[in-house]
Amino acid sequence: MKYLNLGKNEKVSCIGIGCMRIAGMSGKEVDTLVKTALDEGINFFDHADIYGGGKSEEIFGKLLAEEPGLREKMFIQSKCAIHDGLYDFDGDYIRKSVDGILARLQTDHLDSLLLHRPDPLMEPEEVGEVFDELERSGKVRHFGVSNMNRYQIKLLKSGVKQKLWTDQLQMSLAHTPLIDEGINVNTQFDGGVMRGAGTLEYCRLKGIGVQTWSPLQKGFFGGVFLGDEEYAELNQELDKLAEKYGATPDAIAYAWLLRYPARMQVVLGTTNPARVKSAAKAAEITLTRSEWYALYKAAGNKLP
């Protein structure tokens, strides 16, 4: 497993477990999932207060309460900002959300807190005050954002003194607008539309890690592209490289994301322990430049 350094030399795995779907699992199933991940060197677990209406954090918290020794082996992240059909960076809301998250997870601190989706009504100074409180109290050790472009990050930073370590963004071989805009600069092709405003490049310049969610999805929750006839050419290329590297096609898809030269992390959506094991192989694979571009083009993208 490969690890990123955060803060005071904390080691965080480049592959993490997304906990959105664990709300309906039994305690035994979650126990198996978590311990399989840890056995593979995956120590990063991603939550949000809206996942399962809080139940995902609750079931995870029960596991931590039953086996307190597991906590020190983990880097636990959660997110807040989405509730009641709106996005909310209000200071009191963030405080209350963090307290609720900690109670459900049955832990005294979060290793990382992300603001889940950008709130157009945010007041950076107000967020900065809350972040200061959360840091001083020890409730949150690292901070970041999710689904923000570079200008939104810069605006937030105008009132926040803490380093923003992470931007969690949707990325997959079948969802590449953030990459397309960099390849199609100064063209009239659809891919040249600056939807992300150079967010990937900004993250690289500022040392902000990029966490990729829905790494196997096509479009916005359009389904998985693995085995999809719409992506026959891509699947053929994935199969070919999977054979070469002794891995599964999904591991190659994750390796494609990790090959981007930033502080990359892949947030898995699976709750299947066997798939977690196969996914961990991605951390050991470094695709060549030719292989990376071949996959990009096989997904239906054209170079200008």
C-alpha positions in Angstrom: 0.0 0.0 0.0 1.1 3.5 -0.7 0.6 6.3 1.8 0.3 10.1 1.8 1.8 12.3 4.6 -0.7 14.6 6.3 -0.1 17.1 9.1 2.4 15.8 11.6 3.6 12.9 9.4 0.3 11.0 9.6 0.2 8.2 7.1 -3.0 7.9 5.0 -3.5 5.1 2.5 -4.0 6.2 -1.1 -7.0 3.9 -1.3 -9.9 4.4 1.2 -13.2 2.8 2.1 -16.3 4.9 1.4 -18.8 4.1 4.1 -22.0 5.5 2.4 -23.5 2.1 1.9 -22.8 0.4 5.2 -26.0 1.6 6.9 -27.9 -1.6 5.8 -25.1 -4.0 6.8 -24.9 -6.1 9.9 -22.3 -5.5 12.5 -20.5 -8.7 11.5 -20.4 -7.6 7.9 -19.0 -4.2 8.8 -16.4 -5.9 11.0 -15.3 -8.1 8.1 -15.1 -5.2 5.7 -13.1 -3.0 8.1 -10.7 -5.7 9.1 -10.2 -6.8 5.5 -9.3 -3.2 4.6 -6.9 -2.9 7.5 -5.2 -6.2 6.5 -4.6 -4.8 3.1 -3.0 -1.7 4.5 -6.0 0.5 4.0 -6.4 2.8 7.0 -8.6 5.5 5.5 -12.4 5.5 6.1 -14.7 8.1 4.6 -18.0 9.1 6.1 -20.6 11.9 5.9 -23.3 12.8 8.3 -26.0 12.3 5.6 -24.9 8.7 4.8 -27.8 6.5 5.8 -29.2 9.4 7.7 -26.4 9.0 10.2 -26.8 5.2 10.4 -23.5 4.6 8.6 -21.6 6.4 11.3 -23.6 4.7 14.0 -22.9 1.2 12.9 -19.2 2.1 12.4 -19.2 3.6 15.9 -20.6 0.4 17.4 -17.6 -1.5 16.0 -15.2 1.1 17.5 -16.9 0.8 20.9 -16.7 -3.0 20.8 -13.0 -2.9 19.8 -11.4 0.4 20.9 -8.0 -0.7 19.7 -9.1 -0.4 16.1 -9.4 3.4 16.3 -5.6 4.0 16.5 -5.2 2.1 13.3 -7.5 4.3 11.4 -7.7 7.7 9.7 -11.4 8.6 9.9 -12.9 11.4 7.8 -16.4 12.7 7.8 -18.3 15.5 5.9 -21.0 17.9 6.7 -23.0 20.7 4.9 -25.9 18.9 3.3 -29.3 18.9 5.1 -32.9 19.6 4.4 -32.4 20.2 0.7 -29.7 22.8 1.1 -25.9 23.3 1.6 -25.0 25.0 4.9 -21.7 26.5 6.1 -23.3 28.3 9.0 -21.0 28.2 12.0 -23.5 26.8 14.5 -24.6 24.2 12.1 -21.0 23.0 11.6 -20.4 22.9 15.4 -23.6 20.9 15.9 -22.8 18.5 13.0 -19.3 17.7 14.3 -20.7 16.9 17.8 -23.3 14.6 16.2 -20.7 12.9 14.0 -18.4 12.3 17.0 -21.2 10.9 19.1 -22.4 8.5 16.3 -18.8 7.3 15.6 -18.1 7.1 19.4 -14.8 8.8 19.1 -13.4 12.0 20.5 -11.9 13.3 17.3 -12.1 13.3 13.5 -8.8 12.9 11.7 -10.4 15.0 8.9 -13.5 17.1 8.3 -14.6 18.1 4.8 -17.3 20.6 3.9 -19.4 18.5 1.7 -20.7 20.7 -1.1 -20.1 24.5 -1.7 -22.6 26.8 0.0 -23.0 30.0 -2.1 -24.0 31.8 1.1 -20.8 30.9 3.0 -19.0 33.6 5.1 -15.3 32.5 5.1 -14.6 34.3 8.4 -17.4 32.5 10.1 -16.1 29.2 8.9 -12.6 30.2 10.0 -13.8 30.9 13.6 -15.5 27.4 13.8 -12.4 25.7 12.4 -10.3 27.5 15.0 -12.6 26.2 17.7 -12.6 22.7 16.4 -8.9 22.6 16.1 -8.2 24.0 19.6 -10.6 21.6 21.2 -9.0 18.6 19.4 -12.2 17.6 17.8 -10.8 17.9 14.3 -7.2 17.5 13.3 -7.3 18.2 9.5 -9.7 20.1 7.3 -10.7 20.0 3.6 -13.5 20.4 1.2 -15.5 18.4 -1.3 -16.8 19.3 -4.8 -15.2 22.7 -4.8 -13.5 24.5 -7.6 -10.3 26.5 -7.1 -12.0 29.9 -6.8 -14.3 28.5 -4.1 -11.3 27.1 -2.2 -9.5 30.5 -2.5 -12.6 32.3 -1.2 -12.9 29.9 1.7 -9.2 30.3 2.5 -9.6 34.1 2.7 -11.1 33.5 6.1 -9.6 30.1 7.1 -6.0 29.9 8.4 -5.9 26.1 8.5 -4.4 24.3 5.5 -7.1 22.6 3.4 -5.6 19.2 2.9 -8.2 17.7 0.6 -10.7 18.3 -2.2 -13.0 15.3 -2.7 -14.1 15.3 -6.4 -16.0 12.9 -8.7 -13.5 11.3 -11.1 -13.4 8.1 -13.1 -12.4 6.9 -16.5 -16.0 7.7 -17.7 -16.2 11.0 -15.9 -13.2 13.2 -16.8 -14.3 16.9 -17.2 -11.6 18.1 -14.8 -8.9 16.4 -17.0 -10.6 17.2 -20.3 -10.5 20.9 -19.8 -6.7 20.7 -19.4 -6.2 18.7 -22.5 -8.5 20.8 -24.7 -7.2 24.3 -23.8 -8.1 26.9 -26.4 -10.3 24.7 -28.5 -13.9 24.8 -29.5 -14.5 21.2 -28.4 -16.9 20.4 -25.6 -14.0 19.1 -23.5 -12.4 22.6 -23.5 -15.2 24.1 -21.4 -13.7 25.1 -18.1 -16.2 23.5 -15.8 -13.6 23.0 -13.1 -11.7 26.3 -13.6 -8.3 24.5 -13.4 -9.1 22.9 -10.1 -6.8 19.9 -10.6 -3.8 22.1 -11.4 -4.6 24.4 -8.5 -4.7 21.4 -6.1 -1.3 20.3 -7.4 0.2 23.8 -6.9 -1.2 24.1 -3.4 -0.5 20.5 -2.3 -4.2 19.8 -1.8 -5.0 16.1 -2.1 -7.5 14.9 -4.6 -9.9 12.3 -3.3 -11.9 10.6 -6.1 -15.4 9.5 -5.4 -17.5 7.2 -7.6 -14.3 6.0 -9.3 -16.2 3.4 -11.4 -19.2 5.5 -12.3 -20.1 6.8 -15.8 -21.5 10.4 -15.6 -23.3 11.5 -12.5 -24.5 8.2 -10.9 -25.1 6.7 -14.4 -24.0 3.3 -13.4 -20.8 1.4 -13.4 -18.8 1.3 -16.7 -17.2 -2.1 -16.0 -18.9 -4.6 -18.3 -21.0 -2.0 -19.9 -21.5 -2.4 -23.7 -21.4 1.3 -24.1 -17.8 1.2 -23.0 -16.8 -2.0 -24.8 -13.5 -0.5 -26.1 -12.6 0.7 -22.6 -13.4 -2.7 -21.0 -11.2 -4.5 -23.6 -8.3 -2.2 -22.7 -8.9 -2.7 -19.0 -9.0 -6.5 -19.5 -5.7 -6.4 -21.5 -3.9 -4.4 -18.8 -5.4 -6.5 -16.0 -3.8 -9.5 -17.6 -0.5 -7.8 -18.0 -0.4 -6.6 -14.4 -2.0 -9.7 -12.8 -4.9 -7.6 -11.5 -8.6 -7.1 -11.9 -10.1 -4.6 -14.4 -11.3 -2.4 -11.5 -7.8 -2.2 -10.0 -6.6 -0.9 -13.4 -9.3 1.7 -13.4 -8.2 2.8 -9.9 -4.5 2.7 -10.9 -5.5 5.1 -13.8 -6.7 7.6 -11.3 -3.7 7.2 -9.0 -1.3 7.7 -12.0 -2.3 11.4 -12.1 0.6 13.2 -10.5 -1.1 14.9 -7.6 -1.8 13.7 -4.0 -4.3 11.2 -5.2 -6.7 9.0 -3.2 -9.3 6.7 -4.5 -12.5 6.3 -2.3 -14.0 2.9 -3.0 -17.7 2.5 -3.1 -17.7 -1.3 -2.7 -18.7 -3.1 0.6 -17.5 -6.4 -0.8 -14.4 -7.6 1.1 -13.2 -9.6 -2.0 -13.3 -6.5 -4.1 -11.5 -4.5 -1.5 -8.7 -7.0 -1.7 -8.5 -6.8 -5.5 -8.7 -3.0 -5.3 -5.7 -2.8 -3.0 -3.6 -4.1 -5.9 -4.0 -0.7 -7.6 -1.6 0.9 -5.2 1.2 -1.4 -6.6 0.6 -0.5 -10.2 2.1 2.4 -12.0 0.7 2.7 -15.5 3.0 4.0 -18.3 2.1 7.2 -20.0 1.1 5.2 -23.1 -1.2 3.0 -21.1 -2.8 6.0 -19.3 -3.6 7.7 -22.6 -4.8 4.5 -24.2 -7.4 4.1 -21.4 -8.4 7.8 -21.7 -9.0 7.4 -25.4 -10.7 4.0 -25.1 -13.2 5.7 -22.8 -14.3 7.8 -25.8 -12.1 10.8 -25.4 -10.3 12.4 -28.3 -7.1 14.4 -28.2 -7.2 17.7 -30.1 
